[in-house]
Amino acid sequence: MYGAFKEQLTATLQEVKSAGLYKNERQLTSPQSAHITTAKVAAVNFCANNYLGLANHPTVIEAAARALQEWGFGMASVRFICGTQTLHTELEARLSAFLGTEATILYSSCFDANGGAFETLFDEQDAIISDELNHASLIDGIRLSKSQRLRYKNADMADLRARLISAAGARRRVIVTDGVFSMDGSFAPLDQICDLAEEHDALVMVDDSHAVGFVGNGGRGTPELFNVIDRVDILTGTLGKALGGASGGYVAAHQEIVDLLRQRSRPYLFSNAVAPSVVAGSMAALELAAGSSAGRETLIRNTTLFRALMTEAAFDLLPGTHPITPVMFPGEDGARTATAVANAMLEDGIYVIAFTYPVVPKGRARIRVQLSAAHSEDDVRRCVDAFVAARSTVG
């Protein structure tokens, strides 16, 4: 039975390789950090979501190690059976206080949080209106719902208004958007989105995974940046990026929404609880993020410097201010060029990854550089020098 299927899979994989789109996973031989080692070279890491440099922070590691001894390795259960410790409820309460919401519910990942929200909260009587560049987890979560599904052009408020009007007959309408679009590093205009939501009596849901902990004056993410904390109804996010970089996600929302998710959300009801060490480490990371602006200020300086130097060197950057800085390689050969440049840069001690189709649209290949507060100014300048050298080598 498998023989014919194997041939089909082999042919598909060969097509991917021939198109220059095959993704090889590089192995690290060190902890996640701004400076890492691979099997071949030591390198400065410019492609992790380690925005505040907390993935290997000693305070976070100490909290996780202490919890491992005090609370055990894993829960071996889902939350409603015997998988809830006081650690879990404490982190949920701290996230609610930090984000300015009434309640929070933890999930194994933000992918699960997004996957578990729509089917529970919305049905065939409702309409979900989603930005076309939303993360795959939002797209997959929306597909699980029986709701009417509409897409609007990225951050296009005129198109969003048209979709709201076309769905006027729905019982509920919910606008769904990333706070930061991860492939472009651009922000959703949440103030304008909330204005339209209020005008059309709609709900607003935001996945803030690439903003929580470091965007906004207090690090509370895009709702704080756009001064709409009290106007966003459902906020999802991750503990796997700026807030320690391990795993786990959440939905932070009105109390009734969280209460219903605890009763009916399938990824919550049928997945093991987040490991105690991850919960404790994430709490320590949250305290560090909330307690000082130093990391955010360093991150802004590094981002500003990198964008300025790369612009001066005549690279094609997508505009913006977010630490996600896409260096573009457009056109038919862009995917191969981006991959070749990334490989050359690794030989030069700079770790970056090329993003090609289907992760990004065809003809829009890029190297997505991600700055961190753990980078020094010298690290940033080394990265730019490596880009220049690789461009000369690859052509």
URJOGI-V629150 format. One line per field, one symbol per residue. ss: DSSP state (h for helix, s for strand, l for the rest). phi: phi as a letter, one per 40 degrees, with the letter a starting at -180 (. if undefined). burial: I if it has 24 or more other C-alpha atoms within 12 Angstrom, else O. A space follows every 50 residues. Layout:
ss=???
phi=???
burial=???
This chain:
ss=lhhhhhhhhhhhhhhhhhlllllllllsllllllsssslllsssslllll lllllllhhhhhhhhhhhhhhllllllshhhhlllhhhhhhhhhhhhhhl llsssssllhhhhhhhhhhhhlllllsssssllllhhhhhhhhhlllsss ssllllhhhhhhhhhhllllllsssssslssllllssllhhhhhhhhhhl llsssssllllllllllllllhhhhlllhhhllsssssllllllllllss ssslhhhhhhhhhhlhhhhllslllhhhhhhhhhhhhhhhhllhhhhhhh hhhhhhhhhhhhllllsllllllssssssslllhhhhhhhhhhhhhhlls sllssllllllllsssssssllllllhhhhhhhhhhhhhhhhhhl
phi=.cdccdcccccccccccccgbcbcccccbaccacbbbbcbacaccbaccc dbgccbcdcccccccccdccbgcacfaccccabbbcdccccccccccccg bcaabcbcacdccccccccccbbccbbbbbccbccdccccccccccccbb bbcdfcccccdcccccbdcccbbbcbaccbcccbgbcccccccccccccb fbcbbbcbdcachacgdbgcgcdcdcfbdcbccbbbabccbcchgcahaa bbacdccccccccbcccccbbdcdddcccccccccccccccacccccccc cccccccccccccgccbccibcccbcccbcgcccccccccccccccccgb cbbcbbdccbcdgbcabccbcbccccccdcccccccccccccccg
burial=OOOOOOOOOOOOOOOOOOOIIOOOOOOOOOOIIIIIIOOOIOIIIIIIII IIIIIIIOIIIOIIOOIOOOIOOIIOOIIOOOIIIOIIIOIIIIIIOIII IIIIIIIIIIIIIIIIIIIIIIIOOIIIIIIIIIIIIIIOIIIIIOIIII IIOIIOIOOIIOIIOOIIOIOIIIIIIIIIIIIIIIIIIIIIIIIIIOOI IIIIIIIIIIIIIIIIIIIIIIIIIIOIIOIIIIIIIIIIIIIIIIIIII IIIIOOIIOIIIOOIIIIIOIIIIIIIIIIIIIIIIIIIIOOOOIIIIII IIIIIIIOIIOOOOIIIIOOIIIIIIIIIIOOIIIIIIIIIIIIIIIIII IIIIIIIOIIOOIIIIIIIIIIIIIIOOIIIIIIIIIIIIIOOOO
